[in-house]
Amino acid sequence: MFSTLVETTPWPQQAASRTALGPFSGCADARCIAELTAQGRLLVVITAQTSAALALERELPFFLDRPCEILVFPDWETLPYDNFSPHQDIISERLHTLYRLPTLTEGILIVPVPTLMHRLCPTEYIAGSSLVLKTGQTLDVEQFRGNLQRNGYNNVETVYEHGEFALRGSLLDVFPMGSELPFRIDLLDNQIDSLRTFEPESQRTVAKVAAINLLPAREYPLEKSAVRRFQLNWYDSFDVDHDQCPTYLDVSAGRSPGGCEYYLPLFFEECATLFDYCRRTVP
């Protein structure tokens, strides 16, 4: 029904023009989007606000006639230049989406238009900061712990949230960004003996896995070269007393202050848009 309506509706032929269907009532828009999905194609759905994106995420599986991966790129849900960072679960979902998009050949991407306007870290940052661990692999624990901390993971006694890790003897618990459950790495000397998921509330094992994928814990780096780039870009962007700016002082010391996400462009030579992540998947 909707697919026929869309096929007979002319697409805009020039800039500053548009074609519109609707308005639809109820969840008819979700039904229309479901009919537009096709194999071998990524469908990007842009909503007016976050609540509409979340509603579509809930409604679409009901109307889809075949399994289809649905990704949502959520908003940070913080005010610009606030002293609060987004919740770790939000950052985890964003990083998971950015990691999946370049290799996604078909599916649905839902993004609110205010979120679409944000500049993002370059595509190579996500790919270059990711790490795959497999059973039987040799692992230098101290080096691995240092890598986790450099990528924004917090060393805690017990792992409960995304972006945390804990080392207890031969056991290493880590809750990777983009993962539904944390992982328990059982070491035998310097070799990975087993990989298991576990429930963060009860700390009980759920299942064994063959490999895990570790994404960075934040959308910007804090290595020395990135901090130096941040400082130089800060000088060019703000005419202030740098020694009186807590954000500048924290980043210069290698720390990640609250609300640092809004200074993300200062960490990179060039930023990307969400469409840069989708570019490889567009036929």
C-alpha positions as CSV (number, residue, x, y, z in Angstrom):
1,M,0.0,0.0,0.0
2,F,2.6,2.6,1.1
3,S,5.2,1.3,-1.3
4,T,2.9,2.0,-4.2
5,L,2.1,5.5,-2.9
6,V,5.8,6.2,-2.6
7,E,6.6,4.9,-6.1
8,T,4.0,7.2,-7.7
9,T,5.2,10.3,-5.7
10,P,7.8,12.4,-7.6
11,W,11.1,13.0,-5.9
12,P,12.4,16.6,-5.6
13,Q,14.3,17.5,-8.7
14,Q,16.1,20.6,-7.4
15,A,17.5,22.2,-4.2
16,A,15.1,23.8,-1.8
17,S,12.2,21.7,-2.9
18,R,10.7,18.7,-1.2
19,T,8.1,15.9,-1.6
20,A,5.9,15.1,1.4
21,L,3.6,12.2,2.2
22,G,1.2,12.3,5.1
23,P,0.7,13.3,7.9
24,F,0.1,9.8,9.1
25,S,-1.9,8.9,12.2
26,G,-0.9,6.4,14.9
27,C,1.9,4.0,13.8
28,A,1.2,4.3,10.1
29,D,4.6,5.9,9.6
30,A,6.3,2.8,11.0
31,R,4.3,0.6,8.6
32,C,5.4,2.9,5.7
33,I,9.0,2.7,6.7
34,A,8.8,-1.1,7.1
35,E,7.5,-1.4,3.5
36,L,10.4,0.7,2.2
37,T,13.1,-1.6,3.6
38,A,14.8,-3.8,1.0
39,Q,17.6,-6.3,0.9
40,G,21.0,-4.9,0.1
41,R,20.1,-1.4,1.1
42,L,20.5,0.8,4.2
43,L,17.5,2.9,4.9
44,V,18.2,6.1,6.9
45,V,15.2,7.5,8.8
46,I,15.5,11.0,10.2
47,T,13.0,12.0,12.9
48,A,12.1,15.4,14.3
49,Q,13.1,14.5,17.9
50,T,14.4,11.7,20.1
51,S,11.0,10.6,21.3
52,A,9.9,9.9,17.7
53,A,13.1,7.9,17.1
54,L,12.5,5.7,20.2
55,A,8.9,5.2,19.2
56,L,9.9,4.0,15.7
57,E,12.5,1.6,17.3
58,R,9.7,0.0,19.3
59,E,7.1,-0.2,16.5
60,L,9.1,-1.2,13.5
61,P,9.8,-4.9,14.5
62,F,6.0,-5.5,14.5
63,F,5.6,-4.4,10.8
64,L,8.8,-6.0,9.4
65,D,8.1,-9.2,7.4
66,R,11.7,-10.4,7.8
67,P,14.6,-10.0,10.3
68,C,16.2,-6.6,9.9
69,E,18.8,-4.9,12.0
70,I,17.6,-1.6,13.4
71,L,20.2,0.9,14.7
72,V,19.4,4.0,16.6
73,F,21.9,6.8,16.9
74,P,20.8,8.5,20.2
75,D,21.3,12.1,21.3
76,W,23.7,12.9,24.1
77,E,20.6,14.2,26.1
78,T,22.7,16.9,27.7
79,L,22.7,20.6,27.2
80,P,25.5,22.2,25.1
81,Y,28.6,22.9,27.2
82,D,27.0,21.5,30.3
83,N,29.3,20.1,33.0
84,F,27.7,16.7,32.7
85,S,28.6,13.9,30.3
86,P,26.0,11.6,28.8
87,H,25.2,8.4,30.5
88,Q,27.6,5.5,29.7
89,D,24.7,3.5,28.1
90,I,24.1,6.3,25.7
91,I,27.7,6.6,24.7
92,S,27.8,2.8,24.4
93,E,24.9,2.7,21.9
94,R,26.4,5.6,19.9
95,L,29.8,3.9,19.6
96,H,28.2,0.5,18.7
97,T,26.2,2.2,15.9
98,L,29.3,4.1,14.6
99,Y,31.2,0.8,14.6
100,R,28.5,-1.2,12.8
101,L,27.6,1.4,10.1
102,P,30.7,1.1,7.8
103,T,30.2,-2.6,7.3
104,L,26.4,-2.7,7.4
105,T,25.0,-3.8,4.0
106,E,21.3,-3.5,4.9
107,G,19.1,-2.4,7.7
108,I,17.5,0.7,9.2
109,L,19.3,3.6,10.8
110,I,17.1,5.9,12.9
111,V,18.5,9.3,14.0
112,P,16.9,12.5,15.3
113,V,17.6,15.6,13.2
114,P,19.3,17.5,16.1
115,T,21.7,14.6,16.6
116,L,22.4,14.4,12.9
117,M,23.7,17.9,13.0
118,H,26.6,17.0,15.4
119,R,30.1,16.6,14.1
120,L,31.6,13.2,15.0
121,C,34.9,11.6,15.4
122,P,36.6,10.5,12.1
123,T,35.7,7.0,10.9
124,E,39.3,5.8,11.3
125,Y,39.2,6.7,15.1
126,I,36.5,4.1,15.9
127,A,38.1,1.4,13.7
128,G,41.7,2.1,14.9
129,S,40.7,2.1,18.6
130,S,38.8,-1.2,18.5
131,L,40.3,-4.5,19.7
132,V,39.2,-8.1,19.2
133,L,40.1,-10.7,21.9
134,K,39.9,-14.5,21.2
135,T,40.3,-17.6,23.3
136,G,43.9,-18.9,23.2
137,Q,45.3,-15.5,22.4
138,T,48.4,-14.3,24.3
139,L,47.6,-11.2,26.5
140,D,50.0,-8.9,28.3
141,V,47.8,-7.9,31.3
142,E,49.7,-4.8,32.2
143,Q,49.8,-3.5,28.7
144,F,46.2,-4.4,28.2
145,R,45.2,-2.5,31.4
146,G,47.1,0.5,30.2
147,N,45.3,0.4,26.8
148,L,42.0,0.2,28.5
149,Q,42.7,3.2,30.6
150,R,44.0,5.2,27.7
151,N,40.8,4.4,25.8
152,G,38.7,5.8,28.7
153,Y,37.8,2.6,30.7
154,N,37.6,3.0,34.5
155,N,39.4,0.6,36.8
156,V,36.9,-0.4,39.5
157,E,36.5,-3.1,42.1
158,T,33.3,-4.6,40.6
159,V,32.1,-4.1,37.1
160,Y,28.5,-2.9,36.8
161,E,28.4,-0.3,33.9
162,H,29.7,0.2,30.4
163,G,33.3,1.4,30.3
164,E,34.5,-0.3,33.5
165,F,37.0,-3.1,34.1
166,A,38.3,-4.9,37.1
167,L,41.4,-7.1,37.6
168,R,41.4,-9.8,40.3
169,G,44.2,-12.3,40.1
170,S,43.8,-14.3,36.9
171,L,40.3,-12.9,36.2
172,L,39.8,-9.7,34.2
173,D,36.2,-8.4,34.0
174,V,35.4,-5.7,31.4
175,F,32.2,-4.2,30.2
176,P,32.9,-3.1,26.6
177,M,31.0,-0.2,25.0
178,G,28.3,-1.5,22.6
179,S,28.0,-4.8,24.4
180,E,24.8,-6.0,26.2
181,L,26.7,-7.8,28.9
182,P,30.1,-7.6,30.5
183,F,32.8,-10.2,29.9
184,R,35.0,-12.3,32.2
185,I,38.4,-13.1,30.8
186,D,40.0,-16.1,32.5
187,L,43.8,-16.1,32.1
188,L,46.2,-19.0,32.3
189,D,49.6,-17.4,32.7
190,N,49.6,-14.9,29.8
191,Q,47.1,-16.7,27.6
192,I,43.3,-16.3,27.4
193,D,41.8,-19.6,28.7
194,S,38.1,-18.7,28.4
195,L,35.8,-15.8,27.6
196,R,32.4,-15.6,29.4
197,T,29.5,-13.2,29.7
198,F,28.0,-12.5,33.1
199,E,25.2,-10.6,34.7
200,P,26.5,-7.4,36.3
201,E,23.9,-7.5,39.1
202,S,24.5,-11.1,40.3
203,Q,28.1,-11.5,38.8
204,R,27.0,-15.0,37.6
205,T,28.2,-16.5,34.3
206,V,25.7,-16.5,31.4
207,A,27.5,-18.1,28.5
208,K,30.9,-18.8,27.0
209,V,31.9,-16.9,23.8
210,A,34.7,-17.4,21.3
211,A,35.7,-13.7,20.9
212,I,34.8,-10.2,22.2
213,N,35.1,-6.8,20.5
214,L,36.4,-3.9,22.6
215,L,35.4,-0.4,21.5
216,P,36.8,2.8,23.0
217,A,35.0,4.2,26.0
218,R,34.5,7.7,24.6
219,E,34.2,9.4,21.3
220,Y,37.4,11.4,21.5
221,P,41.0,10.4,22.4
222,L,43.2,11.5,25.3
223,E,46.6,10.4,24.0
224,K,49.4,13.0,24.0
225,S,49.1,14.0,20.4
226,A,45.3,14.4,20.7
227,V,45.7,16.5,23.9
228,R,48.3,18.7,22.1
229,R,45.9,19.2,19.2
230,F,43.2,20.1,21.6
231,Q,45.4,22.7,23.3
232,L,46.3,24.3,19.9
233,N,42.7,24.4,18.7
234,W,41.6,25.8,22.1
235,Y,44.1,28.7,21.7
236,D,42.6,29.4,18.2
237,S,39.0,29.1,19.3
238,F,38.8,30.9,22.7
239,D,40.2,34.2,23.7
240,V,40.3,33.5,27.5
241,D,42.7,32.9,30.3
242,H,43.4,29.2,29.7
243,D,44.7,28.7,33.2
244,Q,41.2,29.6,34.6
245,C,39.3,27.1,32.4
246,P,38.7,23.8,34.3
247,T,38.0,21.9,31.0
248,Y,41.3,23.0,29.5
249,L,43.3,22.1,32.6
250,D,41.7,18.7,33.0
251,V,42.2,17.7,29.4
252,S,45.8,19.0,29.5
253,A,46.4,16.7,32.5
254,G,45.0,13.7,30.5
255,R,41.6,13.7,32.3
256,S,38.2,13.6,30.8
257,P,36.0,16.3,32.5
258,G,32.2,16.2,32.4
259,G,30.8,17.7,29.3
260,C,34.0,17.3,27.3
261,E,32.0,15.7,24.4
262,Y,31.0,19.2,23.2
263,Y,34.7,20.0,22.6
264,L,35.1,16.9,20.4
265,P,36.1,18.8,17.2
266,L,39.2,20.2,19.1
267,F,40.7,16.7,19.4
268,F,40.8,16.0,15.6
269,E,42.2,17.6,12.5
270,E,38.9,16.9,10.7
271,C,35.6,15.6,11.9
272,A,33.0,13.4,10.2
273,T,29.2,13.4,9.8
274,L,27.0,10.4,10.3
275,F,26.7,10.2,6.5
276,D,30.4,9.6,6.3
277,Y,29.9,6.4,8.3
278,C,27.1,5.4,5.9
279,R,28.9,6.2,2.7
280,R,30.4,2.7,2.1
281,T,27.0,1.1,2.6
282,V,25.1,3.2,0.1
283,P,24.6,1.3,-3.2
